[in-house]
Amino acid sequence: MRTRREIRRLLHPSLYPWGAILMLHRVDTITPYRLWYNEHLKIPPNYLDGFLTYAKRKGFSFVSLDELVDILSKKKHARRILSITLDDGYKDNYTNGLPVFKAHNTPFCIFVATKFPERNMTYWWYLLEDIILQNESITLSDRSSFVCQSKQEKEQTFLDIREKILTISQDNFNRHFSDLFPNIDIDLNKYNDTLPLTWEMIRQLKDEPLATIGCHTHSHISMSGCSRQMILDDIQLSLNLMKEKAGIQMGHFAYPFGDEVAVKDYHRGIVQEFDFKTIATTNDGLLYYTTDVHHLPRIFVTERNASDILDSLKCLC
Ligand SMILES: [Zn+2]
């Protein structure tokens, strides 16, 4: 016997959510003395393992982005569907994440900013964290100053300076970033040997049936700080590099800084010129049959909220 709620769902399927795309970044253990804003990008491998086990026990199935497009375009019957994405292109996705995904036979997509494997990324969010952890006060070139003695002050200082960094023009970003800290020597190349996926790892992921490699621009640009031509050039460079160095034609895209503030209709139009099968945002939300494949919502998963997310998704039909 069907309940009235189930009958309503059958009659009006477009009104009910049936799935969600999860957004992760890193798969690594949390380092307690580091700052939360960066550490919350990590899901520990054993936690990911437990999360996947729990999700399956609760009746969730995991699909790739290609399978998701199929469900949406053909309006296939679906319930409790999840799709895992990992942004940026961190090495731990391969070293720590891949074994867990394989053990659970779970598909996943890594959205790679190709500056990561090219090893010329400025990991400003980790450089800023280092500066804050190593100093008890910081004065910036605009004469604003910050006391950062306690952990709480350091966390707040990180957020305050991050806001300033996000407004820096993408043109000559490195120079502007260094200039912001007139009294501090910054090694802009730090972390390029340790954090990113290598091209060799990406080539191996190409042969892994569970893995999809998606586009995340080349320089991890914020659309709001770029001209139309900069956006077109940066995405095209990323597509070319991925084809040339790993033989991968990327069919899916995720905006770096993909919330409503950073991504306007104007930017959506530019990215859609590339004919990606899906375009993912960082807007929080669930999947409906009416969801636009070129403006997909995602749910940001952290160690703190992962099990809450599954409980809140039990409503999925
Ligand atoms: Zn990103």
Boltz pocket constraint, residues with backbone or C-beta under 6 A from the ligand:
constraints:
  - pocket:
      binder: B
      contacts: [[A, 87], [A, 88], [A, 216], [A, 220], [A, 255], [A, 256], [A, 257]]
      max_distance: 6.0
